Amino acid sequence: MAFALNKFMQMERADLKIGAIIQARMGSSRLPGKVLMDIGGETVLGRVVRRSRRSRLTKTTVVATTELRGDDAIVKECQRLGVRCFRGMAENVLDRYYRAALEHSARLVVRVTSDNPLVDPDLIDETVMTNLKSDAGYANNRSPRIYPEGLDVEAFTFAALERAQREARQPYDLEHVTPYFYQHPEKFHCVAVKRAVNFGHYRWTLDTAQDLQVIREIYGLLGNRDDFSW
């Protein structure tokens, strides 16, 4: 992949502004406040931000949180991390992504969630490359699931995002951002990352206290660094 990536970065389309937008909130039914919990001396959000920033193709990283008072803590954490922060509607995450991308002039948006502190920058780049090489509106590495849950990456054009924001009306579409893309293949060119070996049976995401303990142990075994690959 390194050769392909280096070749891609020399192409004219590499000048396209690619922005990683990380959705984050303090509210969580199963593990409230998980995004600010500690993993080896750094918050969960801090891990996600640092690992996302290791992508070679994204030009900017933004945390998209809500206007709720409880998420003031996320704004403060973003200030500590030195990462941009955008605040939008709590329930309409699709609109929040649209306005964050609009404010930061992202023409291709990478969706990352703050409950995936093992997200891999190489997989971010792989998904972006899959999108651009296919001239797709939407690309992902999660459907069908070929990578462990917790390494999910989605990349979509601003034009596709703008159309979804304008047309989507179902609460599920507004809350989960991307279903409107793959539920309407007649409107969007959707592609998936392909891999010969399937690792989709592994679970590396953060939803429970047990998940947190597992992820802490993974980081501990790797010296609490951020530069390891999946």
Secondary structure as UniProt FT lines:
FT   HELIX           2..9
FT   HELIX           12..15
FT   STRAND          18..23
FT   TURN            32..33
FT   HELIX           34..36
FT   STRAND          38..39
FT   TURN            40..41
FT   STRAND          42..43
FT   HELIX           44..52
FT   TURN            53..54
FT   STRAND          60..66
FT   HELIX           69..71
FT   HELIX           72..81
FT   STRAND          84..88
FT   HELIX           93..103
FT   TURN            104..105
FT   STRAND          108..113
FT   TURN            114..115
FT   TURN            117..118
FT   HELIX           121..134
FT   STRAND          138..140
FT   TURN            142..145
FT   STRAND          154..157
FT   HELIX           158..167
FT   HELIX           171..176
FT   HELIX           179..182
FT   TURN            185..187
FT   STRAND          190..192
FT   TURN            200..201
FT   HELIX           209..221
FT   TURN            222..224
//
